[in-house]
Amino acid sequence: MKLMHKDIVRNGPGTVKLLPEEEDDLWHAYNLIATGDNLQAVTVRKVLRDAASGGRDAERVKLKLEIVVESVEYDKEGSVLRVRGKNISENDYVKIGQFHTLELELKRPFVLRKEIWDSFAIDTYKQACDPAASADLAVILMQEGLAHLFLIGKSITATRARIETSIPRKHGPAIAGYESALKKFFEHVLQALLKHIDFEVVQCVVIASPGFTKDQFRDYMFLEAARRDLRVIIENKSRLILAHATSGYKHSLKEVLDAPGVMSLIKDTKAAQEVRALQDFFNMLTNDSARACYGPKHVEIAHDRLAIQTLLITDTLFRNADIATRQKYVNLVESVKKYGGTVHVFSSMHVSGDQLAQLTGIAAILRFPLPDLEDIEM
């Protein structure tokens, strides 16, 4: 995200002008834009004009509108953010008070005005404008004839490629066809890797599969890199890691990231920090349950007793339409940090965020045991 203009006061009013440059940026914008904010952007509106023939012609007109936000919807597949609200800017085509939906897209700037820029909103736009916050981990999940390439950033897991090739059976007269089909499949995966993975940003590429498919692919890739002098592969061999997965489908992503061998190699990537924090929470819940709690009420009580060592919270809770509820969570995060605790804000677009959402979206590892929490209703 590119910051084009900023005029804000912490916990006060202000305006930012932002330019979304990649998919992650629209997700950050989705977390940033809240009900009651003012949003200005260029939009297209269909208007009816009187034609010379006496009928009416429809025409698409480009105009700049400012709306008071009522709802925000993120379309992950189309990389579009739809923001609906009432128009507050005077113009010839849309009356004041009329509803309009602004579509925010990549490479199109927008201006956001808030009455209160709380710490979560400020952290969100700062993270969005930090180039180091981009996807720093790539995972290729594969099985014979199927592969998925994922880029995993701080806030979003993006499926960059899906490769499917029909591969005949390995036995009998079809063996020759098997070899050439497998080679063709590996070539498609290699092309996807070269197209979508930027080694200036990505620290580590995990290639995972059941059986020996991953090993065969790695051998093919290194052989082709030497033959075609693919410098980007030759120079980054040490960043390519093999791991076991039960399938080439997305649901295997969690087991790959959880594997201890992989975890130690990707420990510096942002996604791994979230996975590890969630693992620590589940371990504590199993081995010393009095030092782990989840659910808004239990976490609140634990915080009142200054017991929170690590707070785990999903970004969904900060998108609450009720401003008082949203502010309650913002205050909780600030307070935990103030008393020396660590806070992990999980993205609901990540596997780990999904898991946390199933536990009410908020959990904590405690400094000391609070056994009586179990007797208090959630």
N, C-alpha and C positions, 0 to 999 in steps of 0.2 A: 504494500500500500504506500502510495506517495502522499506525503503531507504537503498540501499546497498553501494552506493558510491556517493559522491558529490564533485564537483570542479567547482564552478560557481562564476562569478562576476556580481553583479547587474548592469543591462544595459550594460553588456559586454558578452564575450563568455564563454562557459563552458559546462560541461558534468554531467549528473546524471545517475546512474544505479538503476533501480526500479524493484520491484517484485510485480505484481498485485496479491492480495490475495482474493478479493471479487469483485462482479459485479460492485459496485460503482467505483472501481479502474480503470476498463477499460473505464468507462465514463470520469473519470479524465484524463486518458491518451489521450482520444479522444480530450479533450479540450486543452491538453498540446502540442500535436504533430502538428506542422504547416508546410505548404508548404515551402520547402527550408531547413528544418532541416535535420540532418543526423541521421539515426536510424540503430542500430545494434542489431541483434537477431539471434537465431538459427532457421533454417528453413528446410523444406524438399523440394527437387526438383527432378522431374522425369528426368532421363538422359537415353540416348540410348547407348548401348554398342554393339560392334560386337560380335556375338555368334559364337561358333566353327562350327555350321552348315552352316555358311555363311550369315544367317539372322541377324537381330538386336533385342536385348532384351531390354525392358524398366526396369529400376531399380530406386527405390526411395533412394536418398542419403541425409543424414543429414549433413548440413553445416552451418557455421556462415557467414552471409552476412551483409554488410553495404550499405544502399541505401540513395540517396538524395530524400526526400519525395516530391511526386507530388500530391497525393490525399489520403484522409483518409476516411474510411467508417466504421461505427459502426453497428454491428448486435446485436440488443438488445436481440432477442429471443435466439440466439445461444451463447451469451456472448463471441463474437469474435470481434477483431478489425483488419480490413484489411488495410494495408498501402502499397501503390504502389509507386514505384520509380525506378530510375536507379542505378544499382550496381556500387559501387566505390571501392570494395575490390577485390584484385587479388585472383583467385582460379581456380581449374581445370575444374569446371563445368559451371560457369556463367561468361561470358566475361564482362569486364569493359564497362559500357554504356548500357548493356542489361537490359530490364525491368524485375522486379520481384515484387511479392506481398508478403510481410511479414504478417503472421497472428499472432497477439499477443493474448495469452490466459492466463487464470489464472495459477498461479504457474510456469510461465516461464518468467525469467528476460529479460529486454531489456536495451540497453544503448542509451540515447538521447543526441545529441550534438546540441547546438544552437549558432548562432553567437551573438544573443542578448537575454539575459534573462531579459525581462521586468517585471514590478511589477505583471501583471496578471499571467504570467507563474510561477513566484516564489510563489505567493499566491496559485495557483492551486496545485503545487506539495506539498506545506506545508499542505494544507487542506487534500490532499489525504493521507498523511503520519500521520495524526492526528487521532488516534483511536476514539476520542470523536466525530469526524465528521461523524461517521457511522449512520445508520438508527436508530432514537431514538423514532419513532412513528409508531404504527401498527394500521391498520384499518381493521375490518372485516365487509364487507357489505353483508347482507343476506336478502333473502325472502324465503318462503317455497320451499324447493327443490333446491335452488341455493345460493351459497356463494362464495365470493372472499376474499382472504387475501392479504393485501398490506403492504409492509414495506416502509416507507417514510423517506428518508434520506435528507441530505442537497442538494444533486444534482440529485437524481433519485427516482422515484416511481417504485418499483419492485413488480410485481404480483407474489407472492410466491405460491399461491394455488388457484385452482378453483374446487369447489365441486358441483356436480350435482347429484341429486337423484330424481327418479320418486316417487311422493307422490299421492296416490289416493284421491278421494274426501272425504270431512269430513262427509258428510251426508249419511244416508241410511245404508245398510248392510256392506258397505266398511269401516265403522268407525274403526273396529279393525285393519284393514290393515293400515289405516291412522296413528294410534297411533304408531305402530311398525316402519313404514317407516320414520316417523318424528324423532323417537328415533335414528334410524340408521343414518339419516342425521346429527343430532346433534353430534353423536359419531364421524363421519368423520371430522366435523368442529373442534371438540375438539382435535382430533389427529393432525390435521394441525397446530392448535395453539401451541400444545406441541412441535411439530417438528420444526416449523419455528421461534418461538418468543423466543429470549434470553432476559430474564428480567434484565440481567446485563447491557445490552445496551439500550433496549427499556424502555422508561420512562412511557409510557402510551399506553393502548390498547382501541381503541374506537370500540364498537360493535353497528352497526346501521342497522335498518330495518324498513319497514313499519309495522304498527300494533304491535302485541305483540310477534312476532317471536323472537326478541332480548331478551325479558324478559323470554320467555320459555327456550331459549338456556342458558341464565345465570343460571336459576334455575337448569337445567339439569347438567350444568358444576359444580356448587357448590355441588350438591348432589353427583355426581360421585367423586369429589375431596375428599369429606369427606369419602365416601365409600372405595375408593382405596388409600387413604392417599397420594394424589397428592400434595406434599409440595409446588411445584412451583406455583400452583393455590392458595392454602390456604394462602401462605405468601404474595401474590401480589394482593389480592382481591381489595385493595384500588386503584390499577392502572387500573382496568377494568371499563370503563365508557360506559353507554348506551346513544344512540342518535337516533334521527329519520332520516330515509332516505326514499326516494320514491321508491327505488328498490335495488336489490342486484348487479346491474351492475356498472361498473367503473364510468360512467358519474355522478353517485350520490355522488362521492367522494368530489367534490367541495362544495356541499350544506352542507355536514357533517362537513367539516373543517370550513366553514363560520358561522355555528350556534354559537350564542354568548355564550351559556352555554358550548359548547365544547371548543370554543376558550379560555375561561378563564382557563379551566383545562389543556389545552395543550400549554399554552402561552410560556413555556420555551423551547419547542422543536423548532428546526431550521425551519422546514417547516411552522410552525405557524407564525413565524416572517415575512416570505415572504408574506403569505396570508394577514396578518394584514397590511403590508406596501401597498399592492395593494388595499386593502379596503379603507385605508386612502386616497389614490390617487383618487379613484372613488368618495368618499364622497366629497373631495375638488372640484373635477371637477363639481359635481352637485350643491354644496352649495356656492362655491366661485370660479367660473371658472377662474378668473384672477390670482389665486394663484396655478394653475395647468397647465402643458403643456406637449405635447408629440410630437414626430417626431424629427429627428436629427437637423434640422435647428432651430426650436423653442427652443429646449433644449440648443443648442450652444449659441444662443443669450442670453438666461436667465443666462447661466454661465458667459458670457462676462460681464454681469451686477452684477455678484456675488450674484445672487438671489436664487441659488439652496440650499434648505434645505435638501431634500432627493432625491437621484437619483435612479431610477429603470431601470435596463438594463439587457437584456438577454445575456446568454453566447454565443449565436449564432453569435453575432456581433464581438466577439473576434476570431471567426474561419474564418473570412474573408480572402479569398485567396490573396487579395491585402494588402501587408504589411503596406503601408502608411495608409490605412483605419483602419486596426487593431490598429496601433500605435496611431491613432487619438483618438480612444475610450479608450485606455490604459491611454493616457495623460489626457483625460477628467476625468476619475475615480480618478487618482492621484491628479488632481487639485481640484476637489470637496472636497476630503478628507482634502487636505492641508488648504482649507478655512473653515474648520469646518463642512462640510456637511456629511451626512450619505449616504453610498452606499449599495444597495442591488443588488447582481448579481443573477438573476433568472435562474434556470435551465430549458432548453426547454423540459426536461423529466418530468417536474411537470405540474400539471393542471394550477397553477398560471403563469408559464412561457409561456404556450400556450396562455393564456389571454393577457399577455403583448405583445407577438409576434403579435397579431392581431392589436395592437396599434403601429406598426412600431418597436417594440422591445426596445424602449427607452422612458422614461417619467420622469417627475420631479414634486415634490411638492415644491412650492416657499416660500421664507421667507417673501416676500412682493408682492403685486399685480403688474402684468404687463399687464394692459388691452390692450395696443397697439399691443401685440403679435397676437391677433386675426386678425389684419389687414394685417399681413405679411404672404405671401404665404408659405405653407409648402414645 
